[in-house]
Amino acid sequence: MRKLSDTIARLSAYRTQLGTGAGPDMSGRLGTLPEFGSNPGALLARTHLPPELPAGAPLVVVLHGCTQTASGYDHGSGWSTLADRDGFALLFPEQQRANNANLCFNWFEPGDTQRGRGEALSISQMIETMITRYGLDRGRVFITGLSAGGAMAGVMLATYPELFAGGAIIAGLPYGVAGTIPEAFDRMRAHGLPGEKRLQDLVRSASRHDGPWPTISIWQGSADRTVAPANAAALVAQWRGVHDLPAEPSASESADGQRRRVWRDADGRDLIEEYSIAGMGHGTPIAGDGIGRPGPYMLAAGISSTQRIAGFWGLRAGKAEKAKPYAKTPAAPLPAREHVMAAGPARPEPEPPRVTDQPATPPAAAGVRKIIEDALRSAGLMR
């Protein structure tokens, strides 16, 4: 029997979608885009428009991680606070439990990760509707996401590169590296990642685009046990290929005490940046700067990924703090409570595709059966 709270939430969403304009979500910060195309991925579209949005404003697309909602991720990351200050529009695609039991974007499901199909097409339709409805700047559209949302941001950058001036992937994975549940979990642990040439071919073959390509900001915690740090290196290798950049970075600098490596073109323009956050687990790094709040997968790391990503894209009213040459002395690890989500199990965050029925577990010892069942429930494959 469906819970009363779930029924109320569904009725509220349905009533909002029937309206003629965007309605507020439970936090009061986000509205809803009621119509944006055929929506084959069956996603919701949340929005935030500053009260005095200038004509031709930029658009930032923000993708939440597993177990999160659009409003929850906005509350933790602070994107709407920054948008109000610096004058840009926000689009938050939101997963539904009918598509994925853990609210993960289906970042490796072939039917959702190809141009013109599933969730990827739904997000592109949302973007087009936002641009035309609110008169936004087509040349300044950006996308970011965490974990499954970061991997889905990579999907969009690869399959619809012409839509984006830049992207940012936080604790995500390279495009096209998995197509099944076992492959997804293996790649999250950095098992079986393709070589550099294959990684680059995956992006090149995802669309007919031949440039210019979006700039890329990559963020990774060095103590992440959910998405192994080797995925950040694979992301750099994947995007160096389309930008025709060498393996060695142009500079290695210190930003708020964390390592930042940057790859620049011949004109000195930053095309790829990579942040490695010492001692940080799986989540979005935030700082005590009034932009964002700590919570599940929102980790107080002394550096604001939201602020710095916006600065990398040229969206901030004030420039980001000037980076310094990077000293290779590792920073002290963050407190243990910041390495894992603030609530819920400490096991790796599951990122499965749509839930499917599973056969009954064969008879086994009680302890082994419990481990298996816990893992299946965590993955959204068993109730």
Buried (B, 14 or more C-beta within 10 A) or exposed (E): EEEEEEEEEEEEBEEBBEEEEBBEBEBEBBBBBBEBEEBBBEBBBBBBBBEEBEEEBBBBBBBBBBBBBBBBBBBBBBBBBBBBBBBBBBBBBBBEEEBBBBBBBBBBBBBBBBBEBBBBBBBBBBBBBBBEBBEBBBEBBBBBBBBBBBBBBBBBBBBBBBBBBBBBBBBBBBBBBBEEBEBBBBBBBBEEBBEBEBBBBBBBEBBEBEEEBBBBBBBBBBBBBBBBBBBBBBBBBBBBBBBEBEEEBBBBBBBBBBBBBBBBBEEEEBBBBBBBBBBBBBBBBBBEEEBBEBBBBBBBBBBBBBBBBBBBBEBBEEEBEEBEEBEEEEBEBBEEEBBBBBEEEEEBBBBBBBBEEEEEEEEEEEEEEEEBEEBBBBBBBBE
